[in-house]
């Protein structure tokens, strides 16, 4: 299957503008402050309960676990608004494609949907499963398909994309076999990304900290050899070239892993931390920064609970 590597959206003119001023700092494990005009913290609506983040152009999009709303915020100013009212079920992982659309994982609803970024209109909804025990968690886009994980089932879902981006009426459920062992009491497949060579997908199993390379045709899995290192509490993942960023939510850090092209082996090179992290779940890239949504899972959610996204140097 011809799967194109997912890449971050970069805007060089905007990035150069951001290096002129010193109005905000973001720090990583190197300890060196990075100067930007863009804010290092983006405040979200109180009670929003963010989980997923996607970036298109210089706008970040967030999904709400509470009711599925989609919130758009300018990376330049931090200001934003709800652009799409949720269906009353969660919006979990999300990705933006190059046609102005958001692909959204629907959590416990067992669904996925596609939203027009400009209008907020739901373009298409996909019932991925009718099983009562389901949590459609994250999504990655290839040239020909959207791939979704399910943290409660030993499967991934493929939603084929037609020529010229056509939204098709097709869903394929791919059972996971091989090295993957389903944990019936834990949180299983979570973040998902492509391999550097674009030939397969990689998922992280939160309950074990294992990464698995998944053959998209057969569902046969192979555990990624990380030399004994575990991606404990692994959540969202982002691949840039051969560098894989694994958000480790309750550890309040992002593991940085260097993969081989096939995605069969890797080495953790460092971890990114920041005082602004409060159980980050997913990451998206803009220029030399990562933006992470803080889910604050250890804080009881109320209508007045504050939430925010944190920017760090990658």
Residue frames as qw, qx, qy, qz and C-alpha x, y, z in Angstrom:
[[0.000, 0.890, 0.457, 0.000, 0.00, 0.00, 0.00],
 [0.418, 0.413, -0.017, 0.809, 1.39, 3.39, -0.95],
 [0.394, -0.825, -0.375, 0.155, 1.32, 5.45, 2.29],
 [0.349, 0.686, -0.106, 0.629, 2.76, 8.94, 2.24],
 [0.479, -0.165, -0.518, 0.689, 4.67, 10.20, 5.23],
 [0.204, -0.899, -0.386, -0.039, 2.83, 12.60, 7.46],
 [0.485, 0.197, -0.139, 0.841, 4.62, 15.95, 7.73],
 [0.163, -0.660, -0.434, 0.592, 4.14, 18.98, 9.92],
 [0.301, 0.854, 0.309, 0.291, 2.89, 22.22, 8.43],
 [0.530, -0.344, -0.039, 0.774, 5.69, 24.77, 8.33],
 [0.235, 0.923, 0.266, 0.150, 5.42, 28.46, 7.58],
 [0.679, 0.019, -0.078, 0.730, 8.88, 29.95, 7.06],
 [0.078, 0.576, 0.060, 0.812, 7.84, 33.60, 6.73],
 [0.594, -0.704, -0.147, -0.360, 5.84, 33.39, 9.95],
 [0.865, -0.314, -0.171, 0.351, 8.68, 31.56, 11.70],
 [0.517, 0.258, -0.068, 0.814, 11.15, 34.26, 10.74],
 [0.224, -0.682, -0.092, -0.690, 8.79, 36.92, 12.03],
 [0.778, -0.581, -0.206, -0.121, 8.55, 34.99, 15.29],
 [0.801, -0.113, -0.183, 0.559, 12.30, 35.18, 15.85],
 [0.243, 0.630, -0.004, 0.737, 12.41, 38.97, 15.83],
 [0.376, -0.665, 0.134, -0.631, 10.88, 39.71, 19.24],
 [0.316, 0.139, -0.844, 0.410, 11.24, 38.31, 22.77],
 [0.499, -0.350, 0.068, -0.790, 7.72, 38.49, 24.14],
 [0.905, -0.245, 0.112, -0.330, 7.43, 34.82, 25.14],
 [0.008, -0.545, 0.838, -0.023, 9.73, 31.97, 26.17],
 [0.962, -0.050, -0.083, -0.256, 9.48, 28.22, 25.70],
 [0.141, -0.652, 0.740, -0.083, 12.00, 25.88, 27.28],
 [0.919, 0.078, -0.358, -0.146, 12.96, 22.27, 26.75],
 [0.891, -0.394, -0.043, 0.220, 15.42, 19.95, 28.44],
 [0.637, 0.386, -0.091, 0.661, 18.32, 21.95, 27.02],
 [0.393, -0.636, -0.349, 0.566, 17.44, 24.78, 29.39],
 [0.224, -0.069, 0.248, 0.940, 17.90, 27.42, 26.67],
 [0.316, 0.613, 0.433, -0.580, 15.08, 29.92, 26.28],
 [0.338, 0.299, 0.651, 0.610, 13.60, 30.24, 22.80],
 [0.082, 0.427, 0.173, -0.884, 12.40, 33.72, 21.83],
 [0.125, 0.416, 0.772, 0.464, 9.18, 34.14, 19.87],
 [0.276, -0.112, 0.015, -0.954, 6.49, 36.68, 19.35],
 [0.648, -0.255, -0.581, -0.421, 4.02, 33.81, 19.47],
 [0.558, -0.557, 0.361, -0.498, 2.71, 33.04, 22.99],
 [0.212, 0.283, -0.929, 0.112, 4.07, 29.95, 24.73],
 [0.158, 0.266, 0.865, -0.396, 0.69, 29.33, 26.36],
 [0.303, -0.205, -0.490, -0.791, -2.68, 29.26, 24.63],
 [0.308, 0.079, 0.681, -0.660, -5.64, 29.47, 26.99],
 [0.209, -0.248, -0.835, -0.445, -8.67, 27.40, 26.07],
 [0.497, -0.491, -0.161, -0.697, -12.25, 27.90, 27.25],
 [0.314, -0.301, 0.728, -0.530, -12.88, 26.96, 30.88],
 [0.728, 0.076, 0.555, -0.396, -14.30, 23.46, 31.16],
 [0.586, 0.546, -0.399, -0.446, -13.22, 22.56, 27.61],
 [0.808, -0.230, 0.542, -0.013, -11.34, 19.32, 28.49],
 [0.510, 0.683, -0.429, -0.299, -8.96, 19.18, 25.49],
 [0.860, -0.192, 0.459, 0.116, -7.33, 15.98, 24.27],
 [0.727, 0.304, 0.397, 0.472, -6.40, 16.28, 20.61],
 [0.007, -0.809, 0.117, 0.575, -4.56, 19.03, 18.75],
 [0.684, 0.367, 0.435, 0.456, -3.92, 19.63, 15.05],
 [0.111, -0.677, 0.095, 0.721, -2.27, 22.57, 13.31],
 [0.554, 0.544, 0.496, 0.388, -3.07, 23.94, 9.86],
 [0.226, 0.789, 0.027, 0.571, -1.28, 27.08, 8.74],
 [0.183, 0.289, -0.532, 0.774, -0.81, 29.16, 11.88],
 [0.632, -0.338, 0.057, -0.695, -4.01, 27.97, 13.56],
 [0.051, 0.127, -0.960, 0.242, -4.29, 25.23, 16.17],
 [0.669, -0.234, -0.338, -0.619, -7.43, 23.13, 16.48],
 [0.093, -0.202, 0.852, -0.474, -8.48, 21.38, 19.69],
 [0.557, -0.287, -0.654, -0.424, -11.14, 18.76, 20.37],
 [0.408, -0.417, 0.428, -0.690, -13.20, 18.62, 23.56],
 [0.202, -0.029, -0.973, 0.106, -13.69, 15.42, 25.53],
 [0.242, 0.222, 0.582, -0.744, -16.70, 17.01, 27.21],
 [0.565, 0.549, 0.421, -0.451, -19.03, 17.52, 24.24],
 [0.695, 0.288, 0.524, 0.399, -16.95, 17.23, 21.06],
 [0.192, 0.961, 0.054, -0.190, -16.66, 20.96, 20.30],
 [0.741, 0.220, 0.107, 0.625, -13.78, 22.03, 18.04],
 [0.200, -0.928, -0.048, 0.311, -11.91, 25.17, 19.13],
 [0.686, 0.498, 0.065, 0.527, -9.59, 27.10, 16.80],
 [0.392, -0.853, -0.003, 0.344, -6.84, 29.36, 18.19],
 [0.491, 0.826, -0.201, 0.188, -4.36, 31.61, 16.43],
 [0.835, -0.160, -0.162, 0.501, -0.74, 30.67, 17.19],
 [0.330, 0.487, -0.036, 0.808, 0.17, 34.33, 16.63],
 [0.255, -0.524, 0.109, -0.805, -2.18, 35.82, 19.22],
 [0.041, -0.023, -0.905, 0.423, -3.53, 32.90, 21.28],
 [0.485, 0.197, 0.276, -0.806, -7.08, 34.11, 20.67],
 [0.087, -0.020, -0.927, -0.365, -9.71, 31.72, 19.38],
 [0.612, 0.038, 0.162, -0.773, -13.30, 30.53, 19.19],
 [0.576, 0.120, 0.804, -0.091, -15.41, 27.40, 18.81],
 [0.242, 0.342, -0.517, -0.746, -15.76, 26.73, 15.08],
 [0.553, -0.061, -0.727, -0.403, -17.80, 23.53, 15.21],
 [0.631, -0.360, 0.351, -0.591, -20.35, 22.47, 17.79],
 [0.014, -0.248, 0.968, -0.031, -19.79, 18.94, 19.01],
 [0.564, -0.182, -0.643, -0.485, -22.29, 16.10, 18.68],
 [0.688, -0.536, 0.158, -0.464, -22.39, 15.62, 22.46],
 [0.975, -0.129, 0.028, 0.178, -19.83, 12.81, 22.31],
 [0.511, -0.662, 0.258, 0.483, -16.04, 13.16, 22.72],
 [0.618, 0.751, -0.209, 0.101, -13.62, 14.54, 20.19],
 [0.803, -0.470, 0.214, 0.298, -10.32, 12.83, 20.92],
 [0.484, -0.291, 0.452, 0.691, -7.37, 12.71, 18.46],
 [0.506, 0.803, 0.264, -0.175, -7.58, 14.86, 15.34],
 [0.514, -0.181, 0.445, 0.711, -5.53, 15.61, 12.25],
 [0.361, 0.755, 0.037, -0.545, -5.79, 18.29, 9.56],
 [0.731, 0.244, 0.499, 0.395, -5.42, 17.33, 5.92],
 [0.257, -0.222, 0.283, 0.897, -4.32, 19.55, 3.02],
 [0.055, -0.443, -0.656, -0.608, -7.90, 20.12, 1.86],
 [0.225, -0.342, 0.162, -0.898, -9.04, 22.20, 4.82],
 [0.786, -0.333, -0.357, -0.380, -10.59, 19.33, 6.76],
 [0.260, -0.483, 0.721, -0.424, -10.22, 17.88, 10.25],
 [0.714, -0.063, -0.677, -0.166, -10.41, 14.13, 10.80],
 [0.355, -0.492, 0.450, -0.655, -11.65, 13.46, 14.32],
 [0.382, -0.045, -0.917, 0.110, -11.65, 10.31, 16.47],
 [0.488, -0.482, -0.213, -0.696, -14.92, 9.95, 18.35],
 [0.179, -0.351, 0.725, -0.565, -13.89, 8.10, 21.52],
 [0.317, 0.088, 0.877, -0.350, -16.67, 6.11, 23.22],
 [0.618, 0.452, 0.099, -0.635, -19.12, 6.86, 20.38],
 [0.699, 0.037, 0.678, 0.224, -17.27, 4.37, 18.17],
 [0.527, 0.789, 0.307, 0.077, -17.33, 6.88, 15.33],
 [0.429, -0.234, 0.197, 0.850, -15.13, 9.24, 13.36],
 [0.323, 0.855, 0.394, -0.094, -16.10, 12.39, 11.51],
 [0.494, 0.156, 0.234, 0.822, -14.69, 14.92, 9.06],
 [0.041, -0.855, -0.358, 0.374, -15.23, 18.64, 9.67],
 [0.457, 0.687, 0.165, 0.540, -14.75, 21.53, 7.26],
 [0.483, -0.253, -0.276, 0.792, -12.27, 23.93, 8.90],
 [0.043, 0.196, 0.183, 0.962, -13.73, 27.00, 7.18],
 [0.477, -0.382, -0.324, -0.722, -17.41, 26.43, 7.95],
 [0.313, -0.256, 0.732, -0.548, -17.35, 24.01, 10.89],
 [0.825, 0.109, -0.085, -0.548, -19.79, 21.79, 9.02],
 [0.614, -0.217, 0.759, 0.002, -19.60, 18.02, 9.50],
 [0.403, 0.453, -0.555, -0.569, -18.85, 16.73, 6.01],
 [0.764, 0.040, -0.601, -0.229, -19.12, 13.05, 6.85],
 [0.566, -0.486, 0.545, -0.382, -19.53, 10.73, 9.82],
 [0.577, 0.265, -0.764, -0.113, -18.20, 7.18, 9.91],
 [0.823, -0.419, 0.213, -0.318, -19.59, 4.47, 12.23],
 [0.249, 0.578, -0.776, 0.028, -16.39, 2.51, 12.87],
 [0.264, -0.026, -0.951, 0.159, -17.86, -0.06, 15.26],
 [0.584, -0.482, -0.244, -0.605, -21.09, -0.96, 17.02],
 [0.650, -0.143, -0.659, 0.349, -19.32, -2.78, 19.86],
 [0.409, -0.872, -0.224, -0.151, -20.30, -1.32, 23.26],
 [0.645, -0.619, 0.158, 0.419, -16.72, -1.50, 24.56],
 [0.628, 0.514, 0.199, 0.549, -14.89, 0.96, 22.33],
 [0.206, -0.869, -0.021, 0.449, -12.77, 4.08, 22.52],
 [0.668, 0.579, 0.182, 0.432, -11.70, 5.43, 19.13],
 [0.544, -0.678, -0.087, 0.487, -8.67, 7.34, 20.28],
 [0.162, -0.679, 0.323, 0.639, -6.36, 8.76, 17.63],
 [0.729, 0.627, 0.274, -0.010, -5.90, 9.17, 13.90],
 [0.311, -0.503, 0.466, 0.658, -3.12, 9.53, 11.35],
 [0.643, 0.683, 0.111, -0.328, -3.49, 10.41, 7.68],
 [0.533, -0.158, 0.621, 0.552, -1.72, 8.87, 4.72],
 [0.131, 0.214, -0.458, -0.853, -2.16, 9.73, 1.08],
 [0.399, -0.111, -0.756, -0.508, -4.85, 7.10, 0.65],
 [0.580, -0.461, -0.669, -0.057, -6.40, 6.52, 4.09],
 [0.312, -0.635, 0.353, -0.612, -7.19, 7.71, 7.57],
 [0.627, -0.032, -0.758, 0.177, -6.13, 5.23, 10.28],
 [0.479, -0.619, 0.139, -0.607, -7.74, 5.14, 13.73],
 [0.241, 0.151, -0.890, 0.356, -6.84, 3.32, 16.94],
 [0.677, -0.504, -0.274, -0.461, -9.28, 1.80, 19.42],
 [0.029, -0.528, 0.687, -0.498, -8.04, 1.67, 23.01],
 [0.675, -0.150, 0.519, -0.502, -10.64, -0.94, 23.97],
 [0.924, 0.295, 0.196, -0.145, -10.36, -3.31, 20.99],
 [0.575, -0.368, 0.570, 0.458, -7.46, -5.16, 19.35],
 [0.562, 0.599, 0.486, 0.297, -8.00, -3.47, 16.00],
 [0.087, -0.392, 0.125, 0.907, -7.18, -0.45, 13.90],
 [0.499, 0.677, 0.510, -0.179, -9.68, 1.08, 11.47],
 [0.307, -0.099, 0.470, 0.822, -8.89, 2.13, 7.92],
 [0.385, 0.756, 0.383, -0.366, -11.05, 4.75, 6.22],
 [0.569, 0.172, 0.465, 0.656, -9.98, 4.90, 2.56],
 [0.108, 0.728, 0.049, -0.675, -9.76, 8.31, 0.90],
 [0.714, 0.545, 0.421, 0.127, -10.67, 8.55, -2.78],
 [0.519, 0.242, 0.243, 0.783, -8.88, 10.30, -5.60],
 [0.021, 0.533, 0.107, 0.839, -8.83, 14.07, -5.17],
 [0.056, -0.140, 0.603, -0.783, -9.68, 13.61, -1.47],
 [0.591, -0.264, -0.428, -0.631, -13.13, 12.13, -2.03],
 [0.387, -0.248, 0.690, -0.559, -14.86, 10.96, 1.16],
 [0.464, 0.036, -0.809, -0.360, -15.91, 7.36, 0.53],
 [0.764, -0.335, 0.097, -0.543, -18.53, 5.19, 2.20],
 [0.856, 0.133, -0.487, 0.109, -16.01, 2.57, 3.29],
 [0.406, -0.709, 0.493, -0.301, -14.53, 1.41, 6.59],
 [0.800, 0.187, -0.566, 0.059, -12.17, -1.53, 7.06],
 [0.651, -0.671, 0.287, -0.208, -11.54, -3.10, 10.46],
 [0.621, 0.484, -0.594, 0.164, -8.05, -4.60, 10.74],
 [0.846, -0.530, -0.042, -0.038, -7.56, -7.07, 13.64],
 [0.037, 0.800, -0.579, 0.152, -4.16, -6.86, 15.34],
 [0.992, -0.100, -0.068, 0.045, -2.15, -10.09, 15.46],
 [0.612, 0.512, -0.377, 0.471, 1.53, -10.98, 15.92],
 [0.410, 0.108, -0.576, 0.699, 3.44, -9.51, 18.87],
 [0.319, -0.361, 0.097, -0.871, 0.56, -7.38, 20.13],
 [0.307, -0.300, -0.882, 0.197, -1.18, -8.80, 23.22],
 [0.284, -0.614, -0.254, -0.691, -4.43, -7.11, 24.17],
 [0.125, 0.000, -0.703, 0.700, -4.81, -6.03, 27.80],
 [0.243, -0.560, -0.716, -0.340, -8.50, -6.57, 28.68],
 [0.403, -0.748, -0.442, 0.289, -8.30, -4.38, 31.79],
 [0.379, -0.481, 0.071, 0.787, -6.00, -1.60, 30.58],
 [0.379, 0.829, 0.006, -0.411, -5.83, 1.17, 27.99],
 [0.805, 0.067, 0.474, 0.351, -4.43, -0.29, 24.80],
 [0.499, 0.328, 0.365, 0.714, -3.80, 1.21, 21.34],
 [0.112, -0.805, -0.268, 0.517, -3.55, 4.96, 21.73],
 [0.118, 0.774, -0.279, -0.556, -1.35, 7.20, 19.56],
 [0.803, 0.308, 0.464, 0.211, -0.74, 6.28, 15.93],
 [0.088, 0.798, -0.325, -0.499, 1.68, 7.48, 13.27],
 [0.852, 0.500, -0.148, -0.045, 3.29, 6.32, 10.04],
 [0.818, -0.269, 0.203, 0.466, 6.69, 4.67, 9.78],
 [0.128, -0.691, 0.277, 0.655, 9.46, 6.86, 8.31],
 [0.151, -0.116, 0.779, 0.598, 9.38, 4.87, 5.05],
 [0.501, 0.165, -0.048, -0.848, 5.59, 5.23, 4.85],
 [0.441, 0.084, -0.835, -0.319, 4.99, 1.50, 4.46],
 [0.477, -0.382, -0.782, 0.122, 3.26, 0.80, 7.77],
 [0.326, -0.769, -0.012, -0.549, 1.79, 2.42, 10.87],
 [0.384, 0.095, -0.722, 0.567, 3.09, 2.48, 14.45],
 [0.529, -0.681, -0.260, -0.435, 0.84, 2.43, 17.51],
 [0.090, 0.362, -0.702, 0.607, 1.67, 2.82, 21.19],
 [0.621, -0.443, -0.635, -0.125, 0.00, 0.58, 23.78],
 [0.202, -0.739, 0.225, -0.602, -0.48, 2.76, 26.84],
 [0.838, -0.491, 0.073, -0.228, -0.81, -0.06, 29.37],
 [0.936, -0.098, 0.079, 0.328, 2.54, -1.66, 28.46],
 [0.154, -0.839, 0.286, 0.437, 4.56, 1.21, 26.98],
 [0.597, -0.008, 0.668, 0.444, 5.27, -0.91, 23.88],
 [0.370, 0.572, -0.255, -0.686, 5.41, 0.46, 20.35],
 [0.669, 0.164, 0.719, 0.094, 4.15, -1.83, 17.58],
 [0.146, 0.341, -0.538, -0.757, 4.72, -1.65, 13.85],
 [0.629, 0.336, 0.606, -0.352, 1.49, -2.70, 12.13],
 [0.188, 0.022, 0.750, 0.633, 1.36, -4.12, 8.61],
 [0.399, 0.255, 0.128, -0.871, -1.57, -2.18, 7.10],
 [0.554, 0.134, -0.627, -0.531, -2.56, -5.04, 4.79],
 [0.617, -0.094, -0.781, -0.005, -2.63, -7.87, 7.31],
 [0.564, -0.725, 0.008, -0.396, -2.69, -6.35, 10.80],
 [0.883, -0.118, -0.281, 0.358, 0.37, -8.39, 11.80],
 [0.204, -0.953, 0.154, -0.160, 2.30, -6.47, 14.43],
 [0.776, 0.152, -0.341, 0.509, 5.97, -6.40, 15.34],
 [0.465, -0.833, -0.150, 0.259, 7.16, -4.86, 18.57],
 [0.372, 0.847, -0.206, 0.319, 9.50, -1.96, 17.85],
 [0.810, -0.176, -0.284, 0.482, 12.91, -2.68, 19.39],
 [0.061, -0.928, 0.075, -0.358, 13.75, 0.26, 21.66],
 [0.449, 0.396, -0.639, 0.483, 16.55, -1.55, 23.47],
 [0.410, -0.323, -0.757, 0.393, 14.38, -2.17, 26.52],
 [0.055, 0.068, 0.199, -0.976, 13.12, 1.41, 26.82],
 [0.058, 0.563, 0.825, -0.015, 9.38, 1.69, 27.45],
 [0.067, -0.340, -0.204, -0.915, 7.09, 4.48, 26.32],
 [0.166, -0.388, -0.801, 0.425, 5.27, 4.40, 29.66],
 [0.155, 0.692, 0.440, -0.551, 1.93, 6.25, 29.59],
 [0.203, -0.056, 0.556, 0.804, 2.36, 6.71, 25.85],
 [0.358, 0.657, 0.468, -0.471, -0.38, 8.84, 24.30],
 [0.566, 0.806, 0.066, -0.159, -0.26, 10.95, 21.13],
 [0.682, -0.220, 0.413, 0.562, 2.64, 10.53, 18.70],
 [0.384, 0.889, -0.032, -0.249, 4.10, 12.79, 16.02],
 [0.799, -0.020, 0.359, 0.482, 6.63, 11.76, 13.37],
 [0.243, 0.932, -0.148, -0.227, 8.91, 14.34, 11.74],
 [0.376, 0.635, -0.672, -0.059, 11.35, 12.68, 9.37],
 [0.694, 0.001, -0.711, 0.111, 12.82, 9.83, 11.42],
 [0.049, 0.146, -0.606, 0.780, 12.26, 11.57, 14.74],
 [0.455, -0.500, -0.681, -0.282, 9.27, 10.29, 16.69],
 [0.143, -0.312, 0.421, -0.839, 7.80, 12.37, 19.51],
 [0.492, -0.367, -0.786, -0.079, 5.84, 10.26, 22.02],
 [0.315, -0.553, 0.177, -0.751, 3.74, 12.20, 24.53],
 [0.467, -0.147, -0.825, 0.281, 3.89, 10.45, 27.92],
 [0.290, -0.708, -0.313, -0.563, 0.87, 11.98, 29.58],
 [0.672, -0.723, -0.149, -0.061, 1.12, 11.24, 33.32],
 [0.756, -0.180, -0.024, 0.629, 4.92, 11.55, 33.18],
 [0.046, 0.957, 0.089, -0.273, 4.50, 15.14, 31.92],
 [0.262, -0.580, 0.555, 0.536, 7.11, 14.68, 29.23],
 [0.773, 0.574, -0.079, -0.257, 7.67, 13.97, 25.55],
 [0.729, -0.286, 0.529, 0.325, 10.07, 11.16, 24.65],
 [0.425, 0.755, -0.331, -0.374, 12.18, 11.85, 21.56],
 [0.806, -0.088, 0.575, 0.106, 12.98, 8.66, 19.65],
 [0.227, 0.602, -0.564, -0.518, 15.18, 8.20, 16.60],
 [0.864, 0.171, 0.425, -0.207, 13.75, 5.45, 14.35],
 [0.326, -0.164, 0.733, 0.574, 15.21, 3.50, 11.47],
 [0.290, 0.125, -0.401, -0.860, 13.42, 3.96, 8.16],
 [0.424, -0.199, -0.828, -0.308, 11.30, 0.84, 8.50],
 [0.512, -0.498, 0.135, -0.687, 10.19, 1.76, 12.01],
 [0.878, -0.141, -0.457, -0.020, 11.36, -1.56, 13.43],
 [0.675, -0.261, -0.355, 0.591, 14.03, -0.19, 15.80],
 [0.005, 0.870, 0.062, 0.489, 14.59, 3.05, 17.64],
 [0.561, -0.112, -0.459, 0.680, 16.58, 4.79, 20.36],
 [0.213, -0.929, -0.303, -0.008, 15.31, 7.39, 22.80],
 [0.541, 0.408, -0.139, 0.722, 17.67, 10.36, 22.61],
 [0.061, 0.099, -0.388, 0.915, 16.14, 12.72, 25.18],
 [0.118, -0.649, -0.750, 0.054, 12.94, 13.82, 26.88],
 [0.022, 0.422, 0.086, 0.902, 11.25, 17.22, 26.73],
 [0.299, -0.587, -0.680, 0.322, 9.69, 18.64, 29.88],
 [0.044, 0.446, 0.081, 0.890, 8.20, 22.00, 30.78],
 [0.035, 0.146, 0.648, -0.746, 6.63, 23.62, 33.86],
 [0.474, 0.148, -0.071, -0.865, 3.56, 24.36, 31.73],
 [0.457, -0.014, -0.841, -0.289, 2.76, 20.66, 31.26],
 [0.486, -0.112, 0.590, -0.635, -0.25, 19.30, 33.16],
 [0.609, 0.148, 0.779, -0.024, -0.79, 15.82, 31.73],
 [0.345, 0.520, -0.382, -0.681, -0.29, 16.63, 28.04],
 [0.787, 0.175, 0.564, -0.177, -1.90, 14.16, 25.68],
 [0.724, 0.501, 0.374, 0.291, -1.11, 15.07, 22.07],
 [0.303, -0.595, 0.222, 0.710, 1.33, 17.23, 20.10],
 [0.612, 0.714, 0.289, 0.180, 1.44, 19.13, 16.83],
 [0.585, -0.248, 0.155, 0.757, 4.35, 21.00, 15.25],
 [0.306, 0.930, 0.177, 0.101, 4.78, 24.52, 13.93],
 [0.222, 0.854, -0.402, 0.243, 8.26, 25.70, 12.96],
 [0.402, 0.335, -0.755, 0.394, 10.69, 24.72, 15.71],
 [0.377, -0.234, 0.529, -0.723, 7.97, 24.31, 18.30],
 [0.274, -0.280, -0.914, -0.103, 5.74, 21.56, 19.57],
 [0.425, -0.284, 0.125, -0.851, 2.31, 22.54, 20.87],
 [0.278, -0.106, -0.946, 0.129, 0.73, 20.21, 23.42],
 [0.533, -0.504, -0.249, -0.632, -2.81, 20.05, 24.76],
 [0.027, 0.209, -0.795, 0.569, -2.96, 19.64, 28.55],
 [0.517, -0.357, -0.674, -0.388, -5.81, 17.32, 29.51],
 [0.217, -0.412, 0.490, -0.737, -5.30, 17.79, 33.28],
 [0.668, -0.187, -0.671, -0.263, -6.69, 14.31, 33.99],
 [0.460, -0.192, -0.699, 0.512, -5.77, 14.53, 37.70],
 [0.107, 0.078, 0.241, -0.961, -7.86, 17.71, 38.12],
 [0.277, 0.491, 0.803, -0.196, -11.61, 17.16, 38.54],
 [0.109, 0.254, 0.470, 0.838, -13.32, 18.70, 35.50],
 [0.082, 0.655, 0.570, -0.488, -15.87, 21.42, 36.18],
 [0.393, 0.814, 0.366, 0.222, -17.39, 24.12, 33.95],
 [0.057, -0.988, 0.139, -0.024, -14.86, 26.60, 35.41],
 [0.797, -0.345, 0.322, 0.377, -11.72, 24.42, 35.29],
 [0.229, 0.841, -0.315, -0.375, -9.02, 26.21, 33.24],
 [0.873, 0.105, 0.393, 0.268, -7.29, 24.45, 30.36],
 [0.133, 0.877, -0.303, -0.348, -4.46, 25.45, 28.07],
 [0.908, 0.342, -0.009, 0.241, -1.90, 24.33, 25.49],
 [0.467, -0.759, 0.297, 0.343, 1.85, 24.66, 26.03],
 [0.693, 0.694, -0.175, 0.090, 4.50, 25.38, 23.40],
 [0.656, -0.590, 0.381, 0.276, 8.05, 24.03, 23.74],
 [0.283, 0.694, -0.574, -0.330, 11.08, 23.86, 21.50],
 [0.984, 0.081, 0.085, -0.132, 11.35, 20.51, 19.74]]
